[in-house]
Amino acid sequence: MTGGFIPPHGGYQKLLSYRKAEIVFDATVCFCDRFIDRRSRTHDQMIQAARSGKQNIIEGSMASATSKETEIKLTNVARASLEELLADYRDFLRTRSLAEWPKDHPYAKCLRALNRLPDSNFETFRKGIENPDPAISANVVIGLIRVTCYLLDRQLRSLEEAFIKEGGLRERMTRARLDARRKGGP
């Protein structure tokens, strides 16, 4: 085993799930500042749920070198936080008698197409996020959250498969030590 037992880690900026979670966070700050009373608990909780989604991806990615279990747990916390945020947006629409877009809604189709762009960022979705109609703005963020959750679900499955195949830190440490002994090392 060359290169030691601590694998490369970090690199969260390259994760599509992180890039989408960052857009969701920025969009949520924008949305809450425009449509949710700043003094309400909901304002802070929505922003914190969006932040938790993004930050737990970072923390999980950085912890991956020494704990696959922590990486999986934190990635799942990110997923759970975004699910909580999704419920907040749905509550916003429901309590105001505004409709959530069905899959075949023309704007939902447009949003899916934008989400497929390889280097999409906040600017890609700005027109929808900053739309003066709160129903449009909320639905755009809902679409972004759904995509991010889908990506995190895939990421969790991939982490599970990698753990089963490669094991955790203790197993890598043992393999490295046994390899060193076989090669006559210290």
Secondary structure, 3 states (H helix, E strand, C coil): CCCCCCCCCCCHHHCHHHHHHHHHHHHHHHHHHHHCCCCCHHHHHHHHHHHHHHHHHHHHHHHCCCCHHHHHHHHHHHHHHHHHHHHHHHHHHHHCCCCCCCCCCHHHHHHHHHHCCCCCCHHHHHHHHCCCCHHHHHHHHHHHHHHHHHHHHHHHHHHHHHHHHHCCHHHHHHHHHHHHHHCCCC
